[in-house]
């Protein structure tokens, strides 16, 4: 989504070393010496954050991207593997159960909410005029339609050429080809020493994995997938009324995909 927003506002510029250089990650801006109040490479100003609604700075527009929690769990594990721990040092079941699923509501601004509490906090504001709800799977199925939704939400009137280049530059294939511009190497370079890691920790592999949806359901053990589904039913079903992510997306996806 960082890439989509930046491509739309710059008509396709790739003149950046790493995407967080031009679309700052709020939580790491201080570490990178970035002034969040400064002008950016283009307008409107855009930022990335993992904050749940309660801790997110207010006063802007918000694009909330949600994804199947099973895919999120595996993706998060792959993001940490080879950076904070060596491949094989921590198993995916241990990581998901003891870390990812163990999260709940943050007790301070220094903590992140769990996937489930994060989604719930933003769902309460999904109908706000300044919130655009985007399903990750919708981007995979029809990227152009979602790019057009984002452009309208940002208040832009891009030409068809700009839409075309934004779609091309935000595709899995293009971003994989230019992986070094999306691999978080800026934050890794600045944070590795503070985290007690080697200077080159996390630099060996890229951030762009397979670009698929639903892959984790076959890559993770069945009982772990069920544990994730159980957490969904405990936290989200009482509020959303949906017994699973797929049911939730099915009930909401068409309305959000067609909104502007």
C-alpha positions in Angstrom: 0.0 0.0 0.0 3.0 2.3 0.6 4.0 1.8 -3.0 0.4 2.3 -4.4 0.1 5.6 -2.6 3.5 6.8 -3.6 3.1 5.8 -7.2 -0.2 7.6 -7.5 1.0 10.8 -6.0 4.2 10.9 -8.1 2.9 9.5 -11.4 5.2 6.5 -11.0 8.4 7.7 -9.5 10.9 5.0 -8.3 13.5 7.6 -7.2 14.0 6.2 -3.7 16.5 3.9 -2.0 13.9 2.2 0.1 10.1 2.9 0.3 10.2 4.1 3.9 12.5 6.9 2.8 9.6 8.5 1.0 6.6 7.0 2.9 7.9 7.1 6.5 7.1 4.4 9.0 5.9 6.4 12.0 7.1 4.0 14.7 10.7 4.0 13.3 10.9 7.6 12.1 13.0 8.8 15.1 15.5 5.9 14.6 15.9 6.9 11.0 16.2 10.6 11.8 13.0 11.5 9.9 10.9 14.6 10.8 7.3 13.5 10.5 6.3 17.2 10.2 8.6 17.8 7.2 7.5 18.1 3.6 7.7 14.9 1.6 8.7 14.1 -1.9 5.1 14.6 -3.1 1.7 15.5 -1.9 -0.4 14.4 -0.1 1.9 13.3 2.6 1.7 9.6 3.3 2.8 7.5 6.3 2.9 3.8 7.3 2.0 2.5 10.7 1.1 -0.7 12.5 -0.7 1.1 15.3 -4.2 0.0 16.3 -6.7 2.8 16.2 -6.2 3.9 19.8 -2.5 4.7 19.4 -2.6 6.0 15.9 -2.1 9.7 15.4 -5.4 11.4 14.6 -6.4 14.0 12.1 -5.6 12.3 8.8 -7.1 9.8 6.3 -6.5 6.1 7.0 -6.2 3.2 4.6 -6.6 0.0 6.6 -5.3 -3.2 4.9 -6.5 -6.5 6.4 -5.5 -10.0 5.4 -6.3 -13.6 6.4 -4.8 -14.2 9.8 -3.3 -17.5 8.8 -1.3 -15.9 6.0 -0.4 -13.0 8.3 1.0 -15.4 10.9 3.3 -17.1 8.4 4.3 -13.9 6.8 5.3 -12.4 10.2 7.3 -15.5 11.0 9.2 -15.2 7.7 9.8 -11.5 8.4 11.6 -12.4 11.6 13.3 -15.5 10.4 16.9 -14.8 9.3 16.8 -11.4 11.1 16.0 -11.8 14.8 16.7 -15.5 14.8 18.5 -17.9 12.4 16.5 -20.1 10.1 15.5 -23.2 12.1 16.4 -21.7 15.5 12.8 -21.0 16.3 10.0 -23.2 14.8 6.9 -21.6 13.2 4.6 -23.3 15.7 6.5 -22.0 18.7 6.7 -18.5 17.2 3.0 -18.3 16.4 1.7 -19.8 19.6 4.2 -18.2 22.1 4.5 -14.8 20.4 2.0 -14.0 17.7 -1.1 -15.6 19.3 0.0 -14.6 22.8 -0.5 -10.9 22.0 -3.6 -9.1 23.2 -4.5 -5.5 23.8 -1.4 -3.3 24.2 -0.8 -2.0 27.7 1.3 0.9 26.5 2.2 2.7 23.3 5.4 0.7 23.2 3.4 -2.5 22.4 1.6 -3.5 19.3 -1.9 -4.9 19.5 -2.6 -8.5 18.4 -3.8 -9.0 14.8 -7.3 -9.6 16.2 -7.5 -6.5 18.5 -5.9 -4.4 15.8 -8.6 -5.4 13.2 -11.3 -4.9 15.8 -10.1 -1.4 16.7 -10.2 -0.2 13.1 -13.4 -2.1 12.3 -15.2 0.1 14.8 -14.3 3.0 12.5 -14.7 1.3 9.1 -17.7 3.5 8.2 -15.9 6.8 9.1 -15.5 9.0 6.0 -11.8 9.2 6.6 -11.2 5.4 6.6 -10.8 3.2 3.6 -11.0 -0.5 4.3 -9.0 -2.7 1.9 -8.8 -6.5 1.8 -5.4 -7.7 0.8 -7.0 -10.5 -1.2 -8.9 -8.0 -3.3 -5.6 -6.4 -4.3 -4.4 -9.8 -5.4 -7.6 -10.5 -7.4 -8.0 -7.1 -9.0 -5.2 -4.7 -8.3 -6.4 -2.0 -10.7 -9.8 -1.7 -9.0 -8.1 -1.2 -5.6 -5.6 1.3 -7.0 -8.6 3.3 -8.4 -10.3 3.2 -5.0 -7.2 4.4 -3.3 -6.7 7.3 -5.8 -10.3 8.4 -5.2 -9.9 8.2 -1.4 -6.7 10.3 -1.6 -8.5 13.0 -3.5 -6.4 12.5 -6.7 -7.6 12.5 -10.3 -4.8 10.5 -12.0 -4.6 10.0 -15.7 -5.1 6.6 -17.1 -1.3 6.5 -17.7 -0.7 7.1 -14.0 -3.2 4.4 -13.0 -1.5 2.0 -15.4 2.0 2.7 -14.1 0.8 2.6 -10.4 -0.7 -0.9 -11.1 2.5 -2.1 -12.8 4.8 -0.7 -10.2 2.7 -2.2 -7.3 2.5 -5.6 -8.8 4.2 -8.6 -7.1 6.4 -9.2 -10.1 7.7 -5.6 -10.3 8.3 -5.3 -6.5 10.1 -8.6 -6.5 12.3 -7.5 -9.3 13.1 -4.3 -7.3 13.1 -6.0 -3.9 16.0 -4.0 -2.5 13.7 -1.0 -2.5 11.2 -2.7 -0.3 13.3 -4.8 2.1 13.3 -2.6 5.2 17.1 -2.3 5.0 17.0 1.3 6.3 15.4 0.3 9.6 17.5 -2.8 9.9 20.7 -0.8 9.5 19.6 1.6 12.2 18.1 -0.9 14.7 20.4 -3.9 14.6 23.0 -2.6 17.0 20.3 -1.4 19.5 18.7 -4.9 19.3 22.1 -6.6 19.9 22.2 -8.0 16.4 25.0 -8.2 13.9 25.2 -5.2 11.5 24.1 -7.3 8.6 21.3 -9.2 10.3 18.3 -9.6 8.1 20.1 -8.3 5.0 20.5 -11.7 3.3 16.9 -12.2 2.3 14.2 -9.9 0.9 10.8 -8.9 2.2 8.8 -9.9 -0.9 8.0 -13.6 -0.5 5.6 -15.6 -2.7 2.9 -12.9 -3.2 0.2 -15.5 -2.7 -3.0 -15.7 -0.7 -4.0 -18.9 1.2 -0.6 -20.5 0.9 -0.2 -20.7 4.7 -3.2 -23.0 5.1 -1.2 -25.8 3.6 2.2 -24.6 4.9 1.2 -24.6 8.5 0.1 -27.6 10.6 -3.6 -28.2 10.8 -3.8 -27.8 14.6 -1.9 -24.5 14.4 -4.4 -23.2 11.8 -7.2 -24.2 14.0 -5.6 -22.4 17.0 -5.6 -19.2 14.8 -9.3 -19.8 13.8 -10.1 -20.3 17.5 -8.6 -17.0 18.4 -10.7 -15.3 15.7 -13.8 -16.9 17.2 -12.9 -15.8 20.7 -12.1 -12.1 19.9 -13.8 -11.2 16.7 -16.9 -13.4 16.1 -18.8 -11.8 19.1 -18.5 -8.4 17.4 -18.3 -9.1 13.7 -20.8 -12.0 13.7 -18.5 -13.9 11.3 -17.1 -17.3 12.3 -14.0 -16.9 10.1 -12.0 -14.4 8.1 -13.3 -15.9 4.8 -16.9 -15.5 6.1 -16.1 -11.9 7.2 -14.6 -11.0 3.8 -17.4 -12.6 1.9 -20.0 -10.6 3.8 -18.1 -7.3 3.5 -15.9 -7.6 0.5 -18.3 -6.7 -2.3 -19.5 -3.6 -0.6 -16.0 -2.3 0.1 -14.6 -3.3 -3.3 -17.3 -1.2 -5.0 -17.1 1.8 -2.7 -15.2 4.9 -3.6 
